[in-house]
Structure formats: C-alpha cells, structure tokens
C-alpha cells in the first residue's frame, strides 16, 4: 500500500533524478600519480598518515594536486578540531565553494604539522568552524600572527554552527548560481540528525554538486522548524526573490535525511521531501548514495572511509565534495548490512552503482581501512 511516507519517498526519488542537475564543472581524478591497480580492477590510492593530522594533510595534498590540474587556486582552508566532530561535519559544501581542503588542529594550539601545511600551501584565509570552546582564540591569534586572514563560523551549539555554515553557503549559491531555463536559481537544503555524523558525511559529495547546505537538527520526532533558532530564517532567505521577481517557496527543495518521519516539517515546509535514514548507518550510507546517484553523477570516483571513527572520514569529506563523489563506509559486515534487504534491491543497487567505478580513494591507514576494502563495491565481504 502506498502510504503518505512512501509517496513522499517516491517524489523525492523522482526529483533527485530530474531536478538536481549539475551546473558545476566536473573535476575528474585520473589513474596516475600514486594510483595502483587493485586485484578487483580498480585504480587505488590511499590517503593516510601516522595520525589524524597527517591523514588530513595527505587528503589536502590530493585536493591541491587535482586543483593544480584544473588551474584552480587553493588559497583557503577549513580548520576543525581533530577530536570533536559536531561543529565540522556540515563543512563539506563550504570546502567546495571556496576550494578549501579541511585540516585539523588541537583545541588550544595550532598543530605544528597543520601549521607547516598551511605554510606549504601558501594559504591566505582560514575558515575556523566552531567556537573558542573547540578551536581556541590562541589558535586564531596564531593564524593571524603569520598573516592569515581568519573567519570563524560558530554558534552556541552544533545546530547553530551548522546554520552559520549553511547561511554562508546559501549566500554564495544565491550570488553565483546560474539561472535555470525556468527562470530561477535552483537551491536546496539537506537536513540530517546532528548526532549521526555518518549521514552528514554520506552527503558530502552530493552537497558539492549544487552548493547544498547541510543543516544539523536535534533528534526529535516532533521537531518543528520554529524549534531551531534561525532555521525559518534560513528557509526564508532561500526563497527570496531575485531581480525584483518573487521566487515561490516551491522553488526551494528540502531533503530530510533523519531516521524517522516528521509530519510537522512535512506540513509546515513546502517541498520538504522525506527520505528517512536507516537506523543501521551502513545500510543508510548505501541507500542514500543510491537514491542520490543522479546528483553525484561521478561514480567514476569513490571514496572509502571508516564508519567507526570520524577524523579520517571528516577530512575526506572536503575531497568528496570537490569531486562530487560518493563516500562509502567500510567496517561493516555485509550480511548484517543486507539482513533486512528482503527484496535484494540494496545489494543489486550497490553492484549497479559502482559497476563502472574506475578510481577508489581509501582514506586512513591500513589498520582503519584495510587493504582490499574496495571489494565491498563488488558486494564481497
């Protein structure tokens, strides 16, 4: 029976396949410069280091290499706390629009390895995500002392910080997005559970496609937009007119990726399309990637990162957004991931989506993302 929930999911599926077209130039990784051939047929490249700081640096080096190939300057960096993820998991679209890799630091001092990388890349501006409770004023002062411009995006909690980032991304989108044939600039917002970092990171590649903000929400099945300070204002900004022509609210599309259905949002926010995330984070990861395949449109490249430990995956999110590539989590048992897939569609979709994948990035060391992790793309445990 097609109930309201399933009907909304079908609408979302259709719109993601048709409406979310890309107007951003594609950036492609190629099988060279550090790629090696896997026994599963993929071109493999591992981005890792001796710790989370060095892994983020390795990702930023690949970010820079690809930027150089496309004559894009890397003058900005997003800086986050290496040990506390909530403030930074919504930063992938920020990395995309400012062509800014993500680097990590300790709370009270600028990590020396990160400082050296900022100098090596000749970074002009750093976006700090999070307040002084996660990245201290000492770190900000140090950056300024070496001539780097600093902009801090911070709120009183993870939700407000995500809204600060979302407003920054939306402002860029409204100023720079091309006008479609329909006469308006396409805009969208992703909403995720603020306590499930895996869902936000799954959306990293997709957020880069149309400069889509990622907003973190509290885990509350009865949540209303008015319950989150500033959320209605963000939605209203996204529906403002352009060139003195009113843009209807229906032009904004909001995608709900929380693990439950919410009538309050559905009834109060026009064009809120609900696709509930699965309680199993690995199942959710595969399902969201497949649902949004039309938005990614870059299955040539896939990033694989652990679903159990956030720092490496977090650093990879910036590169995923740049390449608009899916992030597939490792560390699960496929039998467990597929146990409720009675139709077999989840596994079939996994095989179909990555059938033509050429390049696979493994983010993190071998103890975290094991050699051979790419076999998951073939449905092999």
C-alpha positions as CSV (number, residue, x, y, z in Angstrom):
1,X,0.0,0.0,0.0
2,X,1.3,3.4,-0.9
3,X,1.1,5.4,2.3
4,X,2.0,9.1,2.7
5,X,5.5,8.3,3.8
6,X,6.3,6.0,0.8
7,X,4.6,8.5,-1.5
8,X,6.9,11.3,-0.3
9,X,9.9,9.0,-0.8
10,X,8.8,8.3,-4.4
11,X,8.5,12.0,-5.1
12,X,12.0,12.6,-3.6
13,X,13.4,9.9,-5.8
14,X,12.0,11.4,-8.9
15,X,13.1,14.9,-8.1
16,X,16.6,13.9,-7.2
17,X,16.8,12.1,-10.5
18,X,15.4,15.0,-12.5
19,X,15.8,18.3,-10.7
20,X,19.2,18.1,-9.2
21,X,21.2,18.7,-12.3
22,X,24.7,19.9,-12.1
23,X,25.8,23.3,-13.3
24,X,29.3,23.0,-11.7
25,X,32.3,22.0,-13.7
26,X,33.3,18.4,-13.2
27,X,36.6,17.6,-11.7
28,X,37.9,14.1,-12.5
29,X,40.6,12.1,-10.8
30,X,42.7,10.0,-13.2
31,X,44.5,6.8,-12.7
32,X,48.0,8.2,-12.3
33,X,50.2,9.9,-9.8
34,X,50.1,7.4,-7.0
35,X,47.2,5.2,-8.1
36,X,47.9,1.4,-8.2
37,X,45.9,-1.4,-9.8
38,X,43.7,-3.5,-7.4
39,X,43.0,-7.2,-7.9
40,X,39.4,-6.1,-8.1
41,X,40.1,-3.9,-11.2
42,X,40.1,-0.5,-9.6
43,X,42.8,2.2,-9.6
44,X,43.6,2.6,-5.9
45,X,45.0,5.5,-3.9
46,X,45.4,5.5,-0.2
47,X,45.5,8.9,1.6
48,X,46.9,8.4,5.1
49,X,49.4,9.4,7.7
50,X,50.8,8.4,11.1
51,X,47.9,10.3,12.8
52,X,44.7,12.1,12.0
53,X,46.6,15.4,11.3
54,X,48.8,13.7,8.7
55,X,45.9,12.0,7.1
56,X,44.1,15.3,6.7
57,X,47.3,16.7,5.2
58,X,47.5,13.8,2.8
59,X,43.9,14.5,1.7
60,X,44.7,18.2,1.3
61,X,47.7,17.3,-0.9
62,X,45.5,15.3,-3.2
63,X,43.0,18.2,-3.2
64,X,45.8,20.5,-4.2
65,X,47.1,18.2,-7.0
66,X,43.6,18.0,-8.5
67,X,43.2,21.8,-8.2
68,X,46.5,22.4,-10.0
69,X,45.5,20.1,-12.8
70,X,42.4,22.2,-13.4
71,X,44.2,25.6,-12.9
72,X,42.3,26.3,-9.6
73,X,44.0,28.1,-6.8
74,X,44.0,26.7,-3.3
75,X,44.2,29.8,-1.1
76,X,41.7,28.8,1.6
77,X,41.5,26.1,4.3
78,X,38.7,24.9,6.6
79,X,40.1,24.3,10.1
80,X,38.4,22.0,12.6
81,X,39.0,20.4,15.9
82,X,40.6,17.0,15.4
83,X,38.9,15.4,18.4
84,X,35.4,16.8,18.3
85,X,33.4,16.4,15.1
86,X,30.0,18.0,15.6
87,X,30.9,21.6,14.5
88,X,32.7,20.5,11.4
89,X,30.6,17.7,9.8
90,X,28.5,20.2,7.9
91,X,31.5,21.9,6.3
92,X,31.9,19.9,3.1
93,X,29.9,22.4,0.9
94,X,32.0,25.2,2.4
95,X,35.1,23.4,1.2
96,X,33.6,23.1,-2.2
97,X,32.7,26.7,-2.8
98,X,35.9,28.1,-1.5
99,X,38.1,25.3,-2.9
100,X,39.3,24.7,0.6
101,X,40.7,21.4,1.9
102,X,40.0,20.6,5.6
103,X,42.8,20.5,8.1
104,X,42.7,19.6,11.8
105,X,44.1,21.1,14.9
106,X,44.1,20.7,18.7
107,X,41.8,22.9,20.7
108,X,44.4,25.2,22.4
109,X,47.3,25.3,20.0
110,X,47.7,25.2,16.3
111,X,49.0,21.7,15.4
112,X,52.6,22.0,14.2
113,X,52.1,19.7,11.2
114,X,49.0,21.6,10.2
115,X,50.9,24.9,10.6
116,X,53.6,23.6,8.3
117,X,51.0,22.5,5.7
118,X,49.3,26.0,5.8
119,X,52.7,27.5,5.0
120,X,53.5,24.9,2.3
121,X,50.2,25.6,0.5
122,X,50.6,29.4,1.0
123,X,47.2,29.7,2.5
124,X,45.7,33.2,2.6
125,X,42.5,32.6,4.6
126,X,41.3,30.0,7.1
127,X,37.7,29.3,8.0
128,X,37.5,28.1,11.6
129,X,34.4,26.0,12.2
130,X,33.3,26.1,15.8
131,X,33.6,28.4,18.7
132,X,36.5,29.1,21.0
133,X,35.4,26.1,23.1
134,X,36.6,23.7,20.3
135,X,39.2,25.9,18.5
136,X,40.6,28.4,20.9
137,X,41.3,32.1,20.5
138,X,45.0,31.1,20.8
139,X,44.8,29.2,17.6
140,X,43.1,32.1,15.8
141,X,45.7,34.5,17.1
142,X,48.5,32.3,15.9
143,X,47.0,32.2,12.4
144,X,46.7,35.9,12.3
145,X,50.2,36.4,13.5
146,X,51.6,34.6,10.4
147,X,49.5,36.8,8.1
148,X,46.5,34.5,7.5
149,X,43.0,36.1,7.4
150,X,40.6,34.2,9.7
151,X,36.8,33.9,9.6
152,X,35.2,32.0,12.3
153,X,31.8,30.3,11.7
154,X,30.4,29.4,15.1
155,X,27.2,29.1,17.0
156,X,26.2,28.2,20.6
157,X,25.9,24.5,19.7
158,X,26.4,22.1,16.7
159,X,23.0,23.1,15.3
160,X,23.7,26.8,15.3
161,X,27.2,26.3,13.9
162,X,25.7,24.3,11.0
163,X,23.3,27.1,10.4
164,X,26.2,29.6,10.3
165,X,27.9,27.5,7.7
166,X,24.6,26.9,5.8
167,X,24.0,30.7,5.6
168,X,27.5,31.2,4.2
169,X,27.0,28.5,1.6
170,X,23.5,29.7,0.7
171,X,24.7,33.3,0.3
172,X,27.3,32.1,-2.2
173,X,24.7,30.0,-4.0
174,X,22.3,32.9,-4.4
175,X,25.1,35.2,-5.6
176,X,26.8,32.8,-8.0
177,X,24.4,30.1,-9.2
178,X,23.3,30.3,-12.9
179,X,19.7,31.0,-13.7
180,X,18.0,27.9,-15.0
181,X,15.7,27.7,-18.0
182,X,12.8,28.0,-15.6
183,X,13.9,31.5,-14.6
184,X,15.2,30.8,-11.1
185,X,18.3,29.7,-9.4
186,X,18.0,26.1,-8.1
187,X,18.5,25.9,-4.3
188,X,18.2,23.0,-1.9
189,X,19.0,22.2,1.7
190,X,19.9,18.8,3.3
191,X,18.8,18.1,6.9
192,X,20.4,15.4,9.0
193,X,20.5,14.2,12.6
194,X,23.2,16.2,14.4
195,X,24.2,13.1,16.3
196,X,24.8,10.8,13.3
197,X,28.0,12.1,11.6
198,X,27.9,9.2,9.1
199,X,24.7,10.6,7.4
200,X,26.2,14.1,7.1
201,X,29.4,12.7,5.6
202,X,27.5,10.5,3.2
203,X,26.0,13.7,1.8
204,X,29.4,15.4,1.4
205,X,29.8,14.6,-2.3
206,X,26.2,15.5,-3.0
207,X,26.4,18.8,-1.2
208,X,29.2,19.9,-3.6
209,X,27.1,19.3,-6.7
210,X,24.7,22.2,-6.1
211,X,26.3,24.1,-3.2
212,X,23.7,22.5,-0.9
213,X,24.0,23.4,2.8
214,X,23.9,20.6,5.4
215,X,21.8,21.5,8.4
216,X,22.1,19.5,11.7
217,X,18.9,19.0,13.6
218,X,18.2,17.7,17.1
219,X,16.9,14.1,17.4
220,X,13.2,14.8,18.0
221,X,10.4,13.2,16.0
222,X,8.1,16.1,16.9
223,X,10.5,18.8,15.9
224,X,9.1,21.9,14.2
225,X,11.2,24.4,12.1
226,X,10.5,27.1,14.8
227,X,12.2,24.9,17.4
228,X,15.6,25.5,15.9
229,X,16.6,29.1,16.2
230,X,17.4,30.6,12.8
231,X,16.1,27.7,10.7
232,X,13.0,29.5,9.5
233,X,15.2,32.5,8.6
234,X,17.4,30.3,6.5
235,X,14.4,28.8,4.7
236,X,13.0,32.3,4.1
237,X,16.3,33.6,2.7
238,X,16.4,30.6,0.3
239,X,13.0,31.7,-1.1
240,X,13.7,35.4,-1.5
241,X,13.1,37.0,-4.9
242,X,15.8,37.7,-7.4
243,X,15.9,40.8,-9.7
244,X,12.7,42.1,-8.2
245,X,10.9,38.9,-9.3
246,X,9.3,36.9,-6.5
247,X,10.6,33.4,-6.3
248,X,7.9,31.0,-5.0
249,X,8.7,28.9,-1.9
250,X,8.2,25.8,-4.0
251,X,11.4,26.6,-5.8
252,X,13.3,25.6,-2.7
253,X,13.6,21.8,-2.2
254,X,14.4,20.5,1.3
255,X,15.6,16.9,1.7
256,X,15.1,15.2,5.1
257,X,17.6,12.5,5.9
258,X,16.7,11.7,9.5
259,X,15.8,8.2,10.7
260,X,12.1,9.0,11.3
261,X,9.1,10.6,9.6
262,X,8.1,14.1,10.8
263,X,4.7,15.4,10.0
264,X,5.5,18.8,11.5
265,X,8.1,19.5,8.9
266,X,6.2,17.9,6.1
267,X,3.1,20.0,6.8
268,X,4.8,23.3,7.5
269,X,7.6,23.4,5.0
270,X,6.6,23.3,1.3
271,X,8.6,21.0,-0.8
272,X,10.1,19.1,2.1
273,X,10.8,15.6,0.7
274,X,11.4,13.0,3.3
275,X,13.7,10.1,2.9
276,X,14.3,8.6,6.3
277,X,17.8,7.4,7.0
278,X,18.1,3.8,8.1
279,X,18.9,3.0,11.8
280,X,21.9,0.9,10.5
281,X,24.4,3.5,9.4
282,X,25.9,1.3,6.8
283,X,22.6,0.5,5.2
284,X,21.7,4.2,5.4
285,X,25.0,5.0,3.7
286,X,24.4,2.7,0.7
287,X,20.7,3.7,0.4
288,X,21.4,7.5,0.5
289,X,24.2,7.1,-2.1
290,X,22.0,5.2,-4.4
291,X,19.0,7.5,-4.0
292,X,21.2,10.4,-4.9
293,X,23.1,8.8,-7.7
294,X,21.7,11.3,-10.2
295,X,23.1,14.2,-8.1
296,X,26.5,12.6,-7.7
297,X,27.0,11.8,-11.4
298,X,30.6,10.9,-10.7
299,X,30.7,7.2,-9.8
300,X,34.0,7.1,-11.7
301,X,35.5,8.0,-8.4
302,X,34.6,6.6,-5.0
303,X,35.9,7.4,-1.5
304,X,36.0,4.7,1.1
305,X,36.5,5.6,4.8
306,X,35.7,4.0,8.1
307,X,32.2,4.3,9.5
308,X,33.6,3.8,13.1
309,X,35.9,6.7,13.6
310,X,35.2,10.2,12.4
311,X,38.5,12.2,11.9
312,X,39.7,10.5,8.7
313,X,36.3,10.4,7.1
314,X,35.8,14.1,8.1
315,X,39.0,15.1,6.2
316,X,37.9,13.1,3.2
317,X,34.5,15.0,3.1
318,X,36.1,18.0,1.5
319,X,37.7,16.0,-1.3
320,X,34.4,14.1,-1.8
321,X,32.6,17.5,-2.2
322,X,35.2,18.7,-4.7
323,X,34.9,15.6,-6.9
324,X,31.1,15.1,-6.2
325,X,31.9,11.5,-5.5
326,X,30.1,9.1,-3.1
327,X,31.6,8.2,0.3
328,X,31.2,4.5,1.1
329,X,31.9,3.4,4.6
330,X,33.9,0.4,5.5
331,X,34.0,-1.7,8.7
332,X,30.6,-3.4,8.4
333,X,29.6,-7.0,7.8
334,X,27.7,-7.1,4.6
335,X,25.5,-9.9,5.8
336,X,24.4,-7.7,8.7
337,X,24.0,-4.7,6.4
338,X,21.8,-6.6,4.0
339,X,19.9,-8.7,6.5
340,X,16.7,-6.7,6.2
341,X,17.0,-6.3,2.4
342,X,14.4,-9.0,1.6
343,X,14.0,-7.7,-2.0
344,X,17.7,-7.8,-2.6
345,X,17.5,-4.3,-4.1
346,X,20.1,-2.8,-1.8
347,X,22.8,-5.2,-2.9
348,X,21.7,-5.0,-6.6
349,X,21.8,-1.2,-6.4
350,X,25.3,-1.4,-4.8
351,X,26.6,-3.5,-7.7
352,X,24.9,-1.4,-10.3
353,X,26.0,1.9,-9.0
354,X,29.7,1.1,-8.8
355,X,29.9,-1.2,-11.8
356,X,31.8,1.3,-13.8
357,X,33.9,2.8,-11.0
358,X,37.5,3.4,-12.0
359,X,39.2,5.2,-9.1
360,X,38.9,4.4,-5.4
361,X,40.4,6.5,-2.6
362,X,41.0,4.8,0.7
363,X,41.1,7.5,3.4
364,X,43.0,6.3,6.5
365,X,45.7,3.8,7.4
366,X,45.5,0.1,6.9
367,X,44.5,-0.5,10.5
368,X,41.4,1.6,9.9
369,X,40.6,1.0,6.2
370,X,42.0,-2.4,5.4
371,X,43.7,-3.4,2.1
372,X,41.0,-4.9,-0.1
373,X,38.2,-2.7,1.3
374,X,37.2,-2.0,-2.3
375,X,35.7,-5.5,-2.6
376,X,32.6,-4.1,-0.9
377,X,31.8,-2.3,-4.1
378,X,31.6,-5.8,-5.7
379,X,29.3,-7.0,-2.9
380,X,32.0,-9.1,-1.4
381,X,32.5,-9.4,2.4
